[in-house]
């Protein structure tokens, strides 16, 4: 699966990082986002695993990130 998106922000980088780092904002910038569930005990650390759910058109997409 390939997915590419581009967004141009007119904001300080620190503010942009805070917005993207907050998982509650995923639905605002990832089309079709439904939910994200932590599947490991390493939230936001290298090796963390999440179940991600999306609905795009008539399809539901589930994947482990």
HELIX and SHEET records of a PDB file:
HELIX    1   1 UNK A   13  UNK A   21  1                                   9    
HELIX    2   2 UNK A   23  UNK A   25  5                                   3    
HELIX    3   3 UNK A   26  UNK A   29  1                                   4    
SHEET    1   A 3 UNK A  33  UNK A  38  0                                        
SHEET    2   A 3 UNK A  50  UNK A  56 -1                                        
SHEET    3   A 3 UNK A  59  UNK A  64 -1                                        
END                                                                             
